[in-house]
Amino acid sequence: MEVYTEIYAQVKGAEKLTAFTDQYDQRIDSVMKEVEAIKEEREKARYDEIVTEASEKLADAEKEITDAEAELEQGKAEAQEKLTAAREKLENAQKELEQAKKELASSQAKIASSKDVGAAVSSVCRS
């Protein structure tokens, strides 16, 4: 919004009067009184306009911050969910690995035991 701090005005009827005469000064004074009469009203209107505009900008900025905070919280929650899921998957994989190691050790023990039994049978059969 444009703001004016000065005005140049012509008083109707003053152009027909001679400047610096009592008649001219009276005409100008009467118009100046009318201008002064609306001065406070216009100052308040301008003040209210500035406050309203600033309040709107502030409200917009606060909404932007609130939206950004909500987005951040949502991002944190999603990241936490992904991290929790990844940890769970890792723990499950670790358990599977441990189980597979046990099965491997058990199978290796059976094979070793079978070889021992097979060697003992072979040795008995040769005798």
Residue, then its C-alpha position, 0 to 999 in steps of 0.5 A: m500500500e502506498v503511503y503519502t506523508e505530504i499533500y499539496a492542496q488548493v483551496k477552492g475559491a482561494e485563487k480569486l483572493t489576493a494572497f496575504t490578505d485577511q480574506y485569503d487567510q480566513r479562507i485558508d484557516s477555515v479549510m485548515k480547521e476542517v483538515e485538523a478536524i479529521k487529523e486524529e481520525r485519519e491518524k487512527a485509521r492509518y495506525d489501525e491499518i498498519v497494525t492490521e497489516a502487521s498482524e496478518k503478516l505475523a499470523d502468516a509467519e506463525k502459521e508457516i512456523t507451525d506448519a514447518e514444525a508439524e512437518l518436522e515432527q512428522g519427518k521425525a516420526e517417519a524416520q523413527e518408524k523406519l529405524t525401528a523397523a530396520r532394527e527389528k529386521l536386523e535383530n531377526a536376521q541376527k537370530e536367523l544367523e545364530q540359528a543357522k550357525k547352530e544348525l551348521a554345527s549340529s550338521q557338522a557334528k552329525i557328519a563327523s559322527s557318521k564318519d566315525v561310525g563309518a570308520a568303525v564299521s569299516s574297520v570291523c568289516r575288514s577284520 
